[in-house]
Amino acid sequence: MQAFLLFSVMLILLAALTATGWGASKPDRGILLGVSIPYSHMKEQAVSEILTRYRKALLMAAAGFLLLAVPILLVQKPFSLLFALLFLWVIVYMTVFDRILGRYEKQLRALKKERGWTAGAQRILSVDTEVARIKSKMPVSWLWMLPSLAISCLPLVSALFQQRSWPYLMIAVLSLLLHGMFWLCRRFSIRGRSTVYSQKTSVNRACHYLSIRLWTLNWTVQAAISSVCMTVSYFCALGGPPERFWFPILMILFMASVLLGTYFTYVQVRDRRNRLLEMEGGPVTADEDEFWKRGWYNNPYDPRVTVEKRFGIGWTINLGTIKGKLYAYGSLAFVAGLLLFLLVLFIRVDVIPFTLAVEENRVSISAGMYKEDFSLEEVRGIELIDTVPDGTRINGAATDSYLLGHFRMDGYGDSLLYVYPDSLPCLVISLPERTVFFTARNPEETVQAYEKLKNQIQ
């Protein structure tokens, strides 16, 4: 199962980057492969040949890395090896993708320079803020986000009043954080700086209003879907097996709605804007090619921290500003550090076995970052079981090799698991507010731990 999930992640990334790369070869606002090309020259044979070679290279890379992803299905254990393979595959694929884009972008730039094509003045063109941004009626009102905010508060209110454990509080807080994220996206959509697409102010104004309207509508709908999915998921996590069945389905539906909704909005904005511009004789594009490379924007003369991407969905960071550098490199360092931390953590869990020790009337269990310590006086009962009951993971890890972290187990409630599923029997320790499940890698060690605890309690 774990190998299939990681393979699915590879497929999603492969499809996303291939679609993004393919979209870069389609005319959008007078731009191909991140290079501004006059509309009158976009269909010339030399341009078409470069695009054909680029698409062929893109598809060949996708096919090659699809084949390289298949072997991960053959590796079942340990999980740290699977994660390392995924990490390596992602880095290499993104590097190859960047090289392909850079190679053909460079060819298109050279062709443009050789033919002497210009797409406009070499400066940033922007609409007068007071004229272009009349926002009173255009954005979807923030009041429409209040019902979803109220729904997002329900899990937190329930968790606080019923004094749920901290894993459930985390789910409740996550519901509010997601709503806050969509609120910020809505604000960002409104505050985005206007850009000139046409020589007519009315057309520029229409393009700006169109973008604001559709994006604020998207984020408002996404906030509502998020609130409903997270709230229902929270209460499903509290229920038994029939209710828990819906938990992963709701999470999949939520993620699918975010991806599909964002993509649909992007396509709608792009197509309707391009149709409007074509009716006016094509866009007026500022020739900023010198500031763009492989989809990255670096313009020290532009004070904006974020700008709309030349291809793909969303915005990119201006690396020419101090804030842009801090955001970009800080985010990169954070993600790299997080992935390395997870890799080290998974290696530790795979290499260092779960241990249970009894010293000075206290029991301590250790496994990587998860540690449990309690006195023998807290123990309400112990038993050995031959099968681990079903349950729902609250946090931690549930791989084919081990079950580690906080779970809600059928018949036991809130539980801490330190379990190797292939190394039974399992020692069950009942405590006042939780139950601990433990197995050593060697079944004989689990039995010895049970006998030792049994003698200590007596």
Buried (B, 14 or more C-beta within 10 A) or exposed (E): EBBEEBBEBBEEBBEBBBBBBBBBBEBBBBBBBBBBBBBEBBEEEBBEEBBEBBBEBBEEBBEEBBEBBEEBEEBBBBBBBBBBBBBEBBEEBEEBBBEBBBBBBBBBBEBBEEBEBEBBEEEBBBBEEEEBBEEEEBBBEBEBBEEBBEBBBBBBEBBEEEEBBEBBBBBBBBBBEBBEBBBEBBBBBBEBBBBBBBEEEEBBBBBBBBBBBBBBBBBBBBBBBBBBBBBBBBBBBBBEEEBBEBBEEBEEBBEEBBEEBBEEBBEBBBEBBBEBBEEBEBBBBBBBBEBBBBBBBBBEEBEBBBBBBBBBBEBBBBBBBEEBBEBBEEEEEEEEEEBEEBBEBBBEBBEEBBBBEBEEEEBEBBBBEBEBEBEEEBBEEBEBEEEBBEBBBBEBBBBBBBBBBBBBBBEBEBBBBBBBBEBBBBBBBBBEEBBBBBBBEEBEBBBEBBEBBEEEEE
